[in-house]
């Protein structure tokens, strides 16, 4: 199954579940999943690659602070070139009506595979996501991130990526 068919299948499954979730809606939604796909390192003509990823947030761990609503997140992605990144970090959440602005910072472990050499196994992902509430438990969004090793390695080329996000709370 190619990446396009896999993504379409995931969106279909989540859409069907969204309809069922609306029928059995509860106010106790404490887990959010974010499935995303996009372009890894879109600014590098030679090493750009499609990616698919998954992220989890436990909303029971949210904390309101002077910086906004903060929560831990964990996730991973893999590229079509077999590069992978597994991470955990923190995100802030800001709501303006149905619009959600979610900046985040996530240190993680990067595996080059057949993809771009980022210079070190430890990489830092800074991201901003814009999403729109389409129901009480579902959001659609767009995100941009930058991966960098903060000059820990001999080289630090970095990678800029964009993704389309489907977020679902359970």
N, C-alpha and C positions, 0 to 999 in steps of 0.2 A: 504494500500500500504506500503510495507516495505521500509527501507531506501535505499537499493540497487536500487530498481525500481524507487524510487523518484529521486535519483541522475542521473540515466540513462535518465529519462524523461527530467530533467533539461538540461543535456548536449545536448540531441537531439534538444530541443526547441531552445537553444542558437545557435547550429550549423546551423539549418535551417535559423534563423534570420541572422547569419553571412553571409550566401550566399546572402540573399536579401540585406543586408547592403552594400556588395561589389558592387552590381549593382547600388545602389542609393547613393554612397559615397559622403559625403560632408566633407569639411575641418573644419567644426565647430562642433567638438566632445568635449563636455564639461562635460560629465558625464561618470564615469567609475564604473561598477559593478563587484564585485568579488564574485563568488559563489564557496564555498569550502566544502570539506568533508575530513575526516581523522580519527585519533585516539586521543581521549582526554586522557591525563595522561597515555601514553603508558608505562611508566617506573614503574607503580604501578600495579602489577599482579592482585590485588583484586579489584581495582576500575577503571581499564581502560574501555573505552566505545567509541563507534563510535560517531562522531559528524557531523553536517551539519550547515553551516553558510552562511551569506550574508554580504557584506561590500559595502559601497558607498563612492565614492570620487567625489567632484565637482572640476573639473580641472580649473574652472574660479578663484578659490581661491588659486591656486598654487603661490608660491613666490620663486624666485631665491635668495638664501642667501649664505653666506660664508660656510654654512654646506651642500649646495646642493639645489636641488629643493624640497621645503617643501610644504605639503598640509594637510588639515584636513581630517580625515576619521571617519566614523560612521558605526557601524555594530552590529551584534548579532550572537550567535550560540546557539544551543541546542544539548544535548547529548541524546543517547538512554536511559539513566537513568533519563531523565527529568531534568537534571541540565541545567542551562542557564546562559548566560553572555551577557549583553548589554553594549556597550562601545563607546567612542569617544576619539579621540586622534590625533596624528600627525605622518606622515610618510615622509621619505626622499626618493628621487628617484635618482638612478645613472644608466646611460646607458653605456654599453660597446658593441657597435655594436647592435646585436639583443638580447643580454643578459641584463636583468634588475635586479638590486640589490635594494631591498626595505626594509630597516630597519624601525621599527615603535615602538611607545610607546603609550599605550592606557589605561587610568584608566577606570574602569567600575564597574557595579553592578553584583554580582554573586548570583545566587539562587541555593542552593544545590539539590533540588528535591530528588530523590533517589540515587544521585551520591555522589561523594567525598565531605567531609566536609573540606573546605579550611580555615576555622577559622574566616572568617570575610565576611561581605557583600561587602565591598570595596576591590577590587583586581586590580592589575596592570599587564597588559599584555605587555611583551617585545617580539618582533617578528622580524625575518628576512625572507624575501621571495626572491627566485630566480625564475625568469620567462623568457620565451623566446617568442619573437614576432613571431607569426605564420601568421599574416597579419597586415595591417596598424592599425586595430582596435581590434585585438584579441591577447591574450597572454595565454599560459599555464605555470603553475608554481608549485613550491613546497615550503612550508613554515614550519618553526619550531617556536614554541613560548613557553614561560614560564609564568605561572600565579602565582602571589605571593601577599600576603597582606602586605609585608614589615614589618612584625612583629607587625601589628596593633592589631591583635587578640591574644587570649591566646595561639594559636598554629598557625604555618605557614608551613604546609607541602608542599605547592606549587604543581604545575601540569605541566608536560611537554607534549606537543602535536605536532603532525605533520599533515599537510594537503596537499591535492592536489587542486590546484586553477585553475579556469577558469575565465579570466578577459576579459571584453568586454566594449569598449568605444562607446558611442552614441552621 
